[in-house]
């Protein structure tokens, strides 16, 4: 479905690593058409329980899901660098403070602006 592009996979989520969640959201957003197509196959081919499970998942992947996915992807991508910095053993607290201020400003701009709504 994506010829010439590198294969991407959804990874198991980590409870503590927000960077992993950011990556998972980005992959899901980029590959949503393929996921929808894959979930549609069992219902077309009539695979009993798999078709029921796929249909249930498809019902949840509506426009509200897509809107939330776009918002969470943008939010997590903006906070990913800060999360990564805080996990480093040799972190510089002054640099972390400065980065936190930049991320907070970006989040406020995102909240106040139209940018995220335009991407939906």
C-alpha positions in Angstrom: 0.0 0.0 0.0 3.0 2.3 0.5 5.5 1.3 -2.2 9.0 2.8 -1.9 8.5 3.6 1.8 10.2 2.0 4.7 8.1 -0.5 6.6 6.7 0.8 9.9 5.3 -1.2 12.8 3.2 -0.4 15.9 5.2 -1.2 19.0 3.9 -2.3 22.4 3.3 0.8 24.5 5.4 1.5 27.5 3.8 2.8 30.7 6.7 5.1 31.4 8.2 6.2 28.0 6.2 9.0 26.5 8.5 9.0 23.5 7.2 5.5 22.6 3.6 6.7 22.8 4.5 9.6 20.5 6.1 7.2 18.0 3.1 4.9 18.2 0.6 7.7 17.5 2.7 9.0 14.6 2.8 5.5 13.0 -0.9 5.0 13.6 -1.7 8.4 12.0 0.6 7.7 9.0 -0.7 4.2 8.5 -4.4 4.6 9.4 -5.7 3.8 5.9 -3.7 0.5 5.9 -5.1 -0.4 9.3 -8.7 0.4 8.2 -8.2 -1.7 5.1 -6.7 -4.6 7.1 -9.6 -4.6 9.6 -12.1 -4.5 6.8 -10.8 -7.8 5.3 -12.2 -10.3 7.9 -15.7 -8.8 7.6 -15.5 -9.2 3.8 -14.1 -12.7 3.9 -16.5 -13.8 6.7 -14.1 -15.1 9.3 -16.6 -15.5 12.2 -15.1 -14.3 15.5 -12.2 -12.4 13.7 -14.8 -10.5 11.7 -16.7 -9.6 14.8 -13.5 -8.3 16.5 -12.5 -6.4 13.4 -15.9 -4.9 13.1 -15.8 -3.8 16.7 -12.4 -2.1 16.2 -13.6 -0.5 12.9 -16.6 1.0 14.8 -14.3 2.7 17.2 -12.1 4.2 14.5 -14.5 6.9 13.7 -14.0 10.7 13.1 -13.7 11.3 16.9 -10.9 8.8 17.1 -9.1 10.4 14.1 -9.5 13.9 15.7 -8.1 12.6 19.0 -5.2 10.8 17.3 -4.2 14.0 15.4 -4.3 16.1 18.6 -2.4 13.5 20.7 0.2 13.0 18.0 0.9 16.7 17.9 0.9 17.0 21.7 3.2 14.1 22.2 5.6 15.1 19.4 5.9 18.5 21.1 6.7 17.0 24.5 8.9 14.1 23.3 12.1 16.1 23.4 11.5 17.2 26.9 10.6 13.6 28.0 13.8 12.3 26.4 15.9 15.0 28.1 14.5 14.2 31.5 15.4 10.5 31.1 19.1 11.2 30.4 21.5 10.5 33.2 23.8 13.4 32.3 21.0 16.0 32.0 21.7 19.7 32.4 19.0 21.1 34.6 19.4 24.6 33.2 18.9 23.3 29.6 16.0 21.2 30.8 14.4 24.3 32.4 14.9 26.2 29.1 13.5 23.4 27.0 10.5 23.1 29.4 9.7 26.8 28.9 9.9 26.4 25.1 7.6 23.3 25.2 5.1 25.1 27.5 5.0 28.0 25.1 4.5 25.7 22.1 1.6 24.0 24.0 0.0 27.3 24.8 0.3 28.4 21.2 -1.2 25.1 20.1 -4.1 25.6 22.6 -4.7 29.2 21.5 -4.2 28.7 17.8 -6.1 27.2 14.9 -3.1 25.1 13.7 -4.2 21.8 15.2 -7.8 22.1 14.0 -6.6 22.8 10.5 -4.6 19.6 10.4 -7.7 17.5 11.3 
